[in-house]
Amino acid sequence: MSPMQKKIRWLHVNLFAKPADALLTLVVVPLLLWAVWAFLSWALTAADWSVVFNSLKVLMTGTFPSSKLWLVWIVAGMIAALAGLATSASIPFGRTAAVIAVLCYLVLVLAIFGAAHIAPQALLVLAAFHAAWLIGLRVPVLRENLAPIAFGTLIAVLVILSPVGPSNWGGLLLSILITLTAALLTIPLGILLAFGRQSKIASLRALCTGYIEVMRSVPLILVVFCIWVAFPLVLPKFPIPDVVRGLIGFTLFYSAYAAEFIRSGLQSVAKGQTEAAESLGLSDFDLKRIVILPQALRVAVPGLVGNILDIFNYAPLVFIIGLTDFLRAGQMILANPENSARTYEIYVFMFLTYFVVGSIITFQARRLEQKLNKGVRK
C-alpha cells in the first residue's frame, strides 16, 4: 500500500467511517479552519504586540529590581539546564529533539524583532538547555541522580535570589518557582503519607488518613490563606515571607493528592513480589525502597504529572496573599490606561505561555511513561 493510500485509508477510518462521522467532520473542520484563519489574521494585522514586548520585564519577573535582573538570567539558565537534564531521561536527541530545537530558535528569532535587548541572554538560556540535554545523554549517572540534582538546583536558585528578597519575586518567575518547589516537596511527602496510610500502627494510619482526607475536602485557596494567617499568630517573633507561606500552603495541599496517586501505585504491586522479597530476608525498609516503591511510582507517574500541572495552573491563587504571579502581572499591565485597549494581546500571550509550558510537561511525562513501561509485562 502506497503512502497516499495509507493516508486516504486513515481519513476514511477516522473521519468518514460513518455518515454521522462524515457530517461531523464536514461541519467541525471548516469551523476550525475559519477560527484559525480569523485568529492569524488578527494576530498578524490588527494586534499590537508591542505592549507585550514592552512589558516583558513585568510579565516575567513582576516587581523584581531592574538592576538585579542578571540574577534572574542566571536562575533561568539553571532551570533550563535542569529541564534539559530531565529531558535526556525520557527523550533521545534525535529527530524530535531537532524539531524542538528548531522551533525554540524560530520563536526566539521572532521575539528578537520586538525584544532585541534580551536576545543574547535568551540564546544562552536555550544553549544551557540543549547542552544539559546532550550531557545527560552521554553521562548516565546524571540521569540516575536527577532527584538530588533537582533539589540542589532548587536550593541554589533560592540562595541566588535571596539578596533581592522574596517580596520582589513575581511574574512567570514566581509561578515557576512555586511549581518547582512544590513539585519537588510534594512527592517525598506524598510517599511518606502513602506508606503512613498503610501502616500497621493504628495512630499513624489514622493521622495520615485524616490529613489526606481533610486536605482533599477543602479548596486550595483556603489552605493558602489559612497558612498565611496562621504563621504570624503561631510564630509572631519569626517573620516568614509571604512567598514561603504560600509555598508551604501549596506543598501541604498537593502532598495529599500525591499520596493518593502513590497509594494507588502501591496497591498495584503484586502481593507475590512482596512475599518473595520477604523470603529473601530483605528488611522492611529495603523491601519498600527496592521492590515496592519503584513499581508504585511507575504507575503513579500520570497522576503525579497532573499534580504538577495543577500546581502551575493554580499558582495565580497566591494573589490572595498579595503576591504578583504571572497572571496578576498581566492584570497590572492592563490596569495602566495606556494599555487598557490591549487586553486581547496580553491574555493571548499568557494563554500561549500556559499552553506551551503545560504541553511540554505533558509531552515529557508521556515519553517518560512510555520509557518506564518498556519491558514491563502487561
C-alpha positions in Angstrom: 0.0 0.0 0.0 1.4 3.3 -1.1 1.8 6.3 1.4 -1.0 8.1 -0.3 -3.3 5.1 0.0 -2.4 4.8 3.7 -3.4 8.5 4.2 -6.7 8.0 2.4 -7.4 4.9 4.4 -6.7 6.8 7.7 -9.1 9.6 6.7 -11.8 7.0 5.8 -11.4 5.1 9.1 -11.0 8.1 11.4 -13.1 10.8 9.8 -15.6 9.3 7.4 -16.3 5.8 8.7 -20.0 6.5 9.3 -22.4 9.1 7.8 -22.6 10.8 11.3 -18.8 11.0 11.4 -18.6 12.4 7.9 -21.3 15.0 8.7 -19.4 16.0 11.9 -16.1 16.3 10.1 -17.7 18.5 7.3 -19.1 20.8 10.0 -16.2 20.9 12.5 -13.2 21.1 10.2 -14.4 24.2 8.3 -15.2 25.9 11.6 -11.8 25.1 13.0 -10.1 26.3 9.8 -12.1 29.5 9.9 -11.3 30.1 13.6 -7.5 29.6 12.9 -7.7 31.9 9.9 -9.5 34.6 11.9 -7.0 34.4 14.7 -4.0 34.5 12.4 -5.5 37.5 10.5 -6.0 39.4 13.8 -2.6 38.4 15.2 -0.6 39.4 12.1 -2.5 42.5 11.1 -4.7 44.1 13.8 -2.9 43.1 17.0 -0.3 45.4 18.6 2.3 43.1 20.2 4.5 46.0 21.3 2.6 46.1 24.6 3.8 42.6 25.3 7.4 43.2 24.4 7.5 46.5 26.3 6.0 44.7 29.4 8.1 41.6 29.3 10.0 42.6 32.4 6.8 42.8 34.5 5.3 39.7 33.0 8.5 37.6 33.6 9.7 39.0 36.9 7.0 41.2 38.4 8.5 43.9 40.6 12.0 42.5 40.6 14.6 45.3 40.6 15.9 46.1 37.1 19.4 46.4 38.4 19.3 42.8 39.6 17.9 41.2 36.5 21.2 39.4 35.8 20.3 37.2 38.8 17.1 36.1 37.0 19.0 35.2 33.9 21.4 33.0 36.0 18.4 31.3 37.5 16.7 30.9 34.1 19.9 29.2 32.8 20.0 26.8 35.8 16.3 25.9 35.5 16.8 25.4 31.7 19.8 23.1 32.3 17.7 21.1 34.8 14.9 20.9 32.3 17.4 19.7 29.6 18.8 17.1 32.0 15.2 15.9 32.8 14.6 15.7 29.0 17.6 13.5 28.5 16.0 10.9 30.8 13.0 10.5 28.5 13.8 11.8 25.0 16.8 10.9 22.9 18.5 13.7 20.9 17.1 12.6 17.5 14.5 13.9 15.1 12.2 15.0 17.8 15.0 16.9 19.5 16.0 18.6 16.3 12.4 19.7 15.6 12.1 21.1 19.2 15.4 22.9 18.8 14.4 24.5 15.5 11.1 25.6 16.9 12.7 27.1 20.0 15.1 29.2 17.9 12.4 30.2 15.5 10.4 31.5 18.4 13.4 33.3 19.7 14.1 34.9 16.3 10.5 36.2 16.2 10.9 37.6 19.7 14.1 39.4 18.8 12.2 41.7 16.5 10.3 43.2 19.5 12.8 42.5 22.3 16.3 42.5 20.8 17.8 43.6 24.1 17.2 40.2 25.7 18.3 38.1 22.7 21.8 37.2 23.9 20.6 36.2 27.3 17.8 34.1 25.8 20.2 32.4 23.4 22.4 31.5 26.4 19.4 30.0 28.3 18.5 27.9 25.3 22.1 26.8 24.9 22.1 25.7 28.5 19.0 23.6 27.9 20.5 21.8 24.9 23.9 21.4 26.5 22.4 19.8 29.5 20.3 17.6 27.3 23.4 16.3 25.4 25.5 15.9 28.5 22.7 14.0 30.2 22.5 11.5 27.3 26.3 10.9 27.5 26.6 10.8 31.3 24.1 8.3 32.6 25.0 9.0 36.3 23.4 12.4 35.9 20.1 11.0 34.8 20.2 8.4 37.6 20.7 11.1 40.2 18.2 13.6 38.8 16.2 14.0 42.0 19.2 15.1 44.2 20.4 17.4 41.4 16.9 18.9 41.2 16.9 19.6 44.9 20.4 21.0 44.7 19.4 23.3 41.9 16.3 24.5 43.8 18.5 25.4 46.8 21.0 27.2 44.6 18.2 29.1 42.9 16.7 30.3 46.2 20.1 31.3 47.5 20.9 33.3 44.3 17.6 35.2 44.5 17.6 35.7 48.3 19.6 39.0 48.3 16.7 40.6 46.4 14.1 39.5 48.9 11.1 37.2 48.3 8.7 40.1 48.3 10.1 41.2 45.0 9.7 37.9 43.2 6.9 37.9 40.7 5.6 37.2 37.2 6.4 33.9 35.5 9.5 33.6 37.7 7.3 33.2 40.8 4.9 30.8 39.1 7.9 28.6 38.0 9.4 28.8 41.5 6.1 27.8 43.1 5.7 24.9 40.7 9.3 23.6 41.0 9.4 23.9 44.8 6.0 22.4 45.4 6.6 19.6 42.9 9.9 18.5 44.5 8.5 18.6 48.0 5.1 17.0 47.5 6.5 13.7 46.1 8.6 12.7 49.1 5.8 14.0 51.5 3.3 12.0 49.4 5.4 8.9 49.7 5.6 9.2 53.5 1.8 9.8 53.7 1.0 6.9 51.4 3.1 4.5 53.5 1.7 6.0 56.6 -1.8 5.4 55.5 -1.0 1.7 55.0 1.0 1.5 58.3 0.2 -1.2 60.8 0.4 1.4 63.6 -3.2 2.5 64.1 -2.5 6.0 65.4 -0.1 6.8 62.5 -2.6 5.3 59.9 -5.4 7.4 61.3 -3.3 10.6 61.4 -2.2 10.2 57.8 -5.7 9.2 56.6 -7.2 12.2 58.4 -4.7 14.6 57.0 -5.2 13.4 53.4 -9.0 13.5 53.6 -9.1 16.9 55.2 -6.8 18.4 52.6 -8.8 16.8 49.8 -12.0 18.2 51.2 -11.1 21.9 51.3 -10.2 24.3 48.5 -6.6 25.3 47.8 -7.2 29.0 48.3 -8.5 28.3 51.8 -5.4 26.3 52.7 -3.0 29.0 51.3 -4.9 31.8 53.1 -5.1 29.9 56.4 -1.3 29.1 56.4 -0.7 32.8 55.6 -2.8 33.9 58.5 -1.7 31.2 61.0 2.1 31.6 60.9 2.2 35.2 62.3 -0.2 34.1 65.1 1.8 30.9 66.0 5.3 32.4 65.4 5.0 36.1 66.0 8.7 36.5 66.7 9.8 34.8 63.5 8.5 36.7 60.4 8.1 34.4 57.5 7.9 35.9 54.0 4.6 35.7 52.1 6.2 33.6 49.4 7.4 31.0 51.8 4.0 30.8 53.5 2.4 30.4 50.1 4.8 27.6 49.1 4.0 25.8 52.4 0.3 26.0 51.6 0.7 24.6 48.1 3.0 21.8 49.4 0.7 20.7 52.2 -2.3 20.7 49.9 -0.8 18.9 46.9 1.1 16.4 49.0 -2.3 14.9 50.0 -3.1 14.3 46.3 0.3 12.9 45.6 -0.2 10.5 48.5 -3.3 9.1 46.9 -1.7 8.7 43.5 1.2 6.9 45.1 -1.1 4.8 47.3 -2.9 3.6 44.1 0.5 2.6 42.8 1.3 0.7 46.0 -1.9 -1.3 45.7 -1.0 -2.3 42.1 2.2 -4.1 43.3 1.5 -7.9 43.3 1.5 -9.4 46.7 3.6 -12.3 45.4 6.5 -9.9 44.9 6.3 -8.7 48.4 6.3 -12.3 49.8 9.2 -13.2 47.5 11.2 -10.3 48.7 10.5 -11.1 52.4 11.6 -14.7 51.8 15.0 -13.4 50.7 15.4 -11.7 54.1 15.0 -8.1 53.0 14.3 -5.7 55.7 11.0 -3.7 55.6 12.9 -0.6 54.6 14.7 -2.3 51.7 11.5 -4.1 50.7 9.8 -0.7 50.2 12.8 1.0 48.7 13.9 -1.7 46.2 10.8 -3.7 45.3 7.6 -1.7 46.1 8.3 2.0 45.6 9.9 1.8 42.0 6.9 -0.1 40.7 4.4 2.1 42.5 6.0 5.3 41.2 5.8 3.9 37.6 2.1 3.5 38.0 1.7 6.9 39.7 3.6 8.9 37.0 0.5 10.2 35.1 -1.2 11.3 38.3 1.9 13.0 39.7 2.4 14.9 36.4 -1.2 16.0 36.6 -0.4 17.2 40.1 2.5 19.3 38.8 0.3 20.8 36.1 -2.3 21.7 38.7 0.3 23.5 40.8 1.4 25.6 37.8 -2.1 26.4 36.7 -3.3 27.3 40.2 -0.3 29.4 41.1 -2.3 32.6 40.4 -4.2 31.9 43.6 -1.3 33.4 45.5 -2.9 36.8 44.7 -5.0 36.2 47.8 -1.9 36.8 50.0 -0.6 39.8 47.9 1.9 38.1 45.6 2.3 39.1 41.9 2.3 35.9 39.8 2.3 35.7 36.0 -1.5 36.3 35.7 -1.5 39.1 38.2 1.4 40.8 36.4 -0.7 40.8 33.2 -3.6 42.4 35.1 -1.2 45.0 36.5 -0.2 45.9 32.9 -3.8 46.2 31.8 -4.5 48.5 34.8 -2.4 51.1 33.1 -4.8 53.3 31.0 -2.3 53.3 28.1 -2.6 49.5 27.8 -6.3 49.1 28.5 -7.1 48.7 24.8 -4.7 45.8 24.5 -6.5 43.2 26.6 -6.5 40.5 23.9 -2.8 40.7 23.3 -1.9 40.3 26.9 -4.3 37.5 27.6 -3.4 35.7 24.4 0.3 35.8 25.3 -0.5 34.5 28.8 -2.7 31.7 27.4 0.0 30.7 24.9 2.6 30.7 27.8 0.4 28.4 30.0 -0.4 26.2 27.0 3.3 25.8 26.0 4.5 25.0 29.5 1.7 22.6 30.1 2.2 20.9 26.8 5.9 20.5 27.4 5.3 18.9 30.8 2.6 16.6 29.4 4.8 15.6 26.5 7.8 14.8 28.6 5.6 12.8 31.1 4.1 10.8 28.2 7.6 9.9 26.9 8.8 9.1 30.4 5.8 6.8 31.0 6.4 5.0 27.7 10.1 4.5 28.6 9.2 3.2 32.1 6.7 0.8 30.6 9.2 -0.8 28.2 9.9 -4.3 29.1 7.0 -4.4 31.6 4.8 -7.4 31.1 1.2 -6.4 30.9 
